[in-house]
Structure formats: structure tokens, C-alpha cells
């Protein structure tokens, strides 16, 4: 029976068009969507939430390969130069939000300071950029993973997209930050 159906499927039709049993090739497309990692803890009050990660969870935000430019700033509420430059990142976030530029503020505040310092600070300054808390005490292991040249001093900023990656261990004025981001377009 199987031989008979094979013979019929290969013979020519009366109108001289050949019958084929092969399906056309369909390209395989990877449609896997990589989900962000689950935070260790979510700190929140009435208006603000902050997700806390170890470096392994934060790494997701440092290695995206899409058409967005990421501006990842490492800072803390106790760091005066960090606090002084935050308005510049907020302006960039507001100005370029629709242009595939995403600002992520990675707080290095201690976990015990989140509810007393970090959340009130975010509320008071009306921070709109995404804020993540890095709760990984082994800085000696994760600092070189962010960038091999990083001494660990803050403020520090990583700007990257799928084609370029640049690390800065310094603070930025708004004009300097905007100029650097323009190099990524």
C-alpha cells in the first residue's frame, strides 16, 4: 500500500505539472523571548518600587542585543558626584525615551538603606528612570565583569547597544552625556 501511494505521488499529472510531496523550506526563526530575571527582593512604598539583584540577575540588563541604546549608571545616594549628575540622566531619559534609548540607574546603596534613604530619595527627586539595586557583596568578582578597567569608583556609566560598548569611570554634564549617546546612533 505504501509503495502504491509513493508511485502515484511521483507520477506526472495529465496537465504536465509535477506533483510533489515535499513541503517548501521554512526558515527556522528563534522566537524565544528572554525574560528579565526575578529580583531577590522588591522594595516599595506608595509610589516607588526598586528591584534588588545579585550580579547574576543584573547581568541581563548589561547584555541586551537589540536596537536600543542602554545607558547604565552606577551610583549611590551617599555619593555626592553621583547625586549631582542624576538630573542629567533624567533629562536624557525624558528626551530620548521614544528614540530607543533606555536609562537604567543601578544603586549601590546598602540594603539596610533602601527604605530609609533610597526610596525617599527617588520620591523626592521624582526619578522616572528605571532604578535597580545591586545587592551583591562580592564586588571583587562582579566589578571586572561590568568592565575590566573599572576600579570600582562611582559614578560610573556603561553605554552600549548591539554594535558598541563603552565604559566611563567619571561623572557627566548633560552636554557630555548627550554627545556620548549620539556616538551610538
ROMI-379700 format. One record per residue (C-alpha): residue in three letters; chain; x, y, z. Coordinates in steps of 0.5 Angstrom, whole numbers, plus 500, padded with zeros to 3 digits. Layout:
// ROMI-379700
+-----+---+-----+-----+-----+
:   r : c :  px :  py :  pz :
+-----+---+-----+-----+-----+
: ALA : A :   X :   Y :   Z :
...
+-----+---+-----+-----+-----+
// end
This chain:
// ROMI-379700
+-----+---+-----+-----+-----+
:   r : c :  px :  py :  pz :
+-----+---+-----+-----+-----+
: UNK : A : 500 : 500 : 500 :
: UNK : A : 506 : 505 : 502 :
: UNK : A : 509 : 503 : 495 :
: UNK : A : 503 : 505 : 491 :
: UNK : A : 502 : 512 : 494 :
: UNK : A : 509 : 513 : 493 :
: UNK : A : 509 : 511 : 486 :
: UNK : A : 502 : 516 : 485 :
: UNK : A : 505 : 522 : 488 :
: UNK : A : 511 : 522 : 484 :
: UNK : A : 508 : 521 : 477 :
: UNK : A : 506 : 527 : 472 :
: UNK : A : 500 : 530 : 472 :
: UNK : A : 496 : 530 : 466 :
: UNK : A : 497 : 537 : 465 :
: UNK : A : 504 : 536 : 465 :
: UNK : A : 505 : 539 : 472 :
: UNK : A : 509 : 535 : 477 :
: UNK : A : 506 : 533 : 484 :
: UNK : A : 511 : 534 : 489 :
: UNK : A : 511 : 531 : 497 :
: UNK : A : 516 : 536 : 499 :
: UNK : A : 514 : 542 : 503 :
: UNK : A : 517 : 548 : 502 :
: UNK : A : 523 : 550 : 506 :
: UNK : A : 521 : 555 : 512 :
: UNK : A : 527 : 558 : 515 :
: UNK : A : 527 : 557 : 523 :
: UNK : A : 527 : 563 : 527 :
: UNK : A : 529 : 564 : 534 :
: UNK : A : 522 : 567 : 538 :
: UNK : A : 525 : 566 : 545 :
: UNK : A : 524 : 572 : 549 :
: UNK : A : 529 : 573 : 554 :
: UNK : A : 525 : 575 : 561 :
: UNK : A : 528 : 579 : 566 :
: UNK : A : 531 : 575 : 572 :
: UNK : A : 527 : 575 : 578 :
: UNK : A : 529 : 580 : 583 :
: UNK : A : 532 : 578 : 590 :
: UNK : A : 527 : 583 : 593 :
: UNK : A : 523 : 588 : 591 :
: UNK : A : 523 : 594 : 596 :
: UNK : A : 517 : 599 : 595 :
: UNK : A : 513 : 605 : 598 :
: UNK : A : 507 : 608 : 596 :
: UNK : A : 510 : 611 : 590 :
: UNK : A : 516 : 607 : 588 :
: UNK : A : 519 : 600 : 587 :
: UNK : A : 526 : 598 : 587 :
: UNK : A : 528 : 591 : 585 :
: UNK : A : 534 : 588 : 588 :
: UNK : A : 539 : 583 : 585 :
: UNK : A : 546 : 580 : 585 :
: UNK : A : 550 : 581 : 580 :
: UNK : A : 548 : 575 : 576 :
: UNK : A : 541 : 578 : 576 :
: UNK : A : 543 : 585 : 574 :
: UNK : A : 548 : 582 : 568 :
: UNK : A : 541 : 581 : 564 :
: UNK : A : 541 : 589 : 564 :
: UNK : A : 548 : 590 : 562 :
: UNK : A : 548 : 585 : 556 :
: UNK : A : 542 : 586 : 551 :
: UNK : A : 543 : 585 : 544 :
: UNK : A : 537 : 589 : 541 :
: UNK : A : 536 : 596 : 537 :
: UNK : A : 536 : 600 : 544 :
: UNK : A : 542 : 604 : 547 :
: UNK : A : 543 : 603 : 554 :
: UNK : A : 545 : 608 : 559 :
: UNK : A : 547 : 604 : 565 :
: UNK : A : 549 : 609 : 571 :
: UNK : A : 552 : 606 : 578 :
: UNK : A : 551 : 611 : 583 :
: UNK : A : 549 : 611 : 591 :
: UNK : A : 545 : 616 : 595 :
: UNK : A : 551 : 618 : 599 :
: UNK : A : 556 : 619 : 593 :
: UNK : A : 556 : 627 : 592 :
: UNK : A : 558 : 627 : 585 :
: UNK : A : 553 : 621 : 583 :
: UNK : A : 547 : 625 : 586 :
: UNK : A : 550 : 632 : 582 :
: UNK : A : 550 : 628 : 576 :
: UNK : A : 543 : 624 : 576 :
: UNK : A : 539 : 630 : 574 :
: UNK : A : 543 : 630 : 567 :
: UNK : A : 541 : 622 : 566 :
: UNK : A : 534 : 624 : 568 :
: UNK : A : 534 : 629 : 562 :
: UNK : A : 537 : 624 : 558 :
: UNK : A : 531 : 619 : 560 :
: UNK : A : 526 : 624 : 558 :
: UNK : A : 529 : 627 : 552 :
: UNK : A : 530 : 620 : 548 :
: UNK : A : 525 : 615 : 551 :
: UNK : A : 522 : 615 : 544 :
: UNK : A : 528 : 614 : 541 :
: UNK : A : 530 : 607 : 543 :
: UNK : A : 535 : 610 : 549 :
: UNK : A : 534 : 607 : 556 :
: UNK : A : 537 : 610 : 562 :
: UNK : A : 538 : 605 : 568 :
: UNK : A : 540 : 607 : 575 :
: UNK : A : 544 : 602 : 579 :
: UNK : A : 544 : 604 : 586 :
: UNK : A : 550 : 601 : 590 :
: UNK : A : 547 : 603 : 597 :
: UNK : A : 547 : 598 : 602 :
: UNK : A : 540 : 594 : 603 :
: UNK : A : 539 : 597 : 610 :
: UNK : A : 539 : 604 : 607 :
: UNK : A : 533 : 602 : 602 :
: UNK : A : 527 : 604 : 606 :
: UNK : A : 530 : 610 : 610 :
: UNK : A : 535 : 613 : 604 :
: UNK : A : 534 : 610 : 597 :
: UNK : A : 526 : 610 : 596 :
: UNK : A : 525 : 617 : 600 :
: UNK : A : 531 : 620 : 595 :
: UNK : A : 527 : 617 : 589 :
: UNK : A : 521 : 620 : 591 :
: UNK : A : 524 : 627 : 593 :
: UNK : A : 528 : 628 : 587 :
: UNK : A : 522 : 625 : 582 :
: UNK : A : 526 : 620 : 579 :
: UNK : A : 523 : 617 : 573 :
: UNK : A : 529 : 612 : 570 :
: UNK : A : 529 : 605 : 572 :
: UNK : A : 532 : 604 : 579 :
: UNK : A : 535 : 597 : 581 :
: UNK : A : 539 : 596 : 587 :
: UNK : A : 545 : 591 : 586 :
: UNK : A : 546 : 587 : 593 :
: UNK : A : 552 : 583 : 591 :
: UNK : A : 557 : 584 : 597 :
: UNK : A : 563 : 581 : 593 :
: UNK : A : 565 : 587 : 589 :
: UNK : A : 571 : 584 : 587 :
: UNK : A : 568 : 579 : 583 :
: UNK : A : 563 : 583 : 579 :
: UNK : A : 566 : 590 : 578 :
: UNK : A : 571 : 587 : 573 :
: UNK : A : 565 : 583 : 569 :
: UNK : A : 562 : 590 : 568 :
: UNK : A : 569 : 593 : 565 :
: UNK : A : 576 : 590 : 566 :
: UNK : A : 578 : 597 : 567 :
: UNK : A : 573 : 599 : 573 :
: UNK : A : 577 : 601 : 579 :
: UNK : A : 570 : 600 : 583 :
: UNK : A : 570 : 608 : 584 :
: UNK : A : 563 : 611 : 583 :
: UNK : A : 560 : 615 : 579 :
: UNK : A : 561 : 610 : 573 :
: UNK : A : 557 : 609 : 567 :
: UNK : A : 556 : 604 : 562 :
: UNK : A : 553 : 606 : 555 :
: UNK : A : 552 : 600 : 550 :
: UNK : A : 548 : 598 : 544 :
: UNK : A : 549 : 591 : 540 :
: UNK : A : 554 : 594 : 536 :
: UNK : A : 558 : 599 : 541 :
: UNK : A : 560 : 598 : 548 :
: UNK : A : 564 : 604 : 552 :
: UNK : A : 565 : 605 : 560 :
: UNK : A : 566 : 611 : 563 :
: UNK : A : 569 : 612 : 571 :
: UNK : A : 567 : 619 : 571 :
: UNK : A : 561 : 624 : 572 :
: UNK : A : 558 : 627 : 566 :
: UNK : A : 555 : 634 : 565 :
: UNK : A : 548 : 634 : 561 :
: UNK : A : 552 : 636 : 554 :
: UNK : A : 558 : 631 : 555 :
: UNK : A : 553 : 625 : 556 :
: UNK : A : 549 : 627 : 550 :
: UNK : A : 555 : 628 : 546 :
: UNK : A : 557 : 621 : 548 :
: UNK : A : 550 : 618 : 547 :
: UNK : A : 550 : 621 : 540 :
: UNK : A : 556 : 617 : 538 :
: UNK : A : 552 : 610 : 539 :
: UNK : A : 547 : 612 : 534 :
+-----+---+-----+-----+-----+
// end
